């Protein structure tokens, strides 16, 4: 499957899994400020992955 060759897709899958674990288990008790910082970190990760992307998934 071509999509699984994308670092951005793997990053999104990881975020989804961590969100499910956090939602059901409450693995990490976090303050609103900590949640904000995690959101900023996720956003920065997406931007970095976008900057590293230099070809469409169909060419991988």
C-alpha positions, -999 to +999 in steps of 0.1 A: +000+000+000+015+033-011+001+054+018+022+034+043+054+047+026+045+082+038+061+095+070+032+119+074+007+091+073+027+071+099+028+103+121-010+107+118-015+070+127+007+074+157-012+105+169-045+087+164-034+057+184-020+079+212-052+099+212-073+067+216-051+054+244-052+088+262-090+090+257-098+056+271-070+050+296-061+085+306-024+074+304-011+109+309-029+132+333-024+166+316-032+202+325-047+224+298-013+241+294+003+207+288-024+198+263-017+231+245+020+223+243+013+188+229-009+204+203+019+228+194+044+199+192+021+179+169+016+210+146+054+215+144+059+179+136+034+182+107+052+213+094+085+195+095+072+165+077+057+187+051+091+205+046+108+171+042+082+159+016+096+163-019+075+138-039+039+126-041+030+093-025+023+078-060+060+081-068+073+063-037 
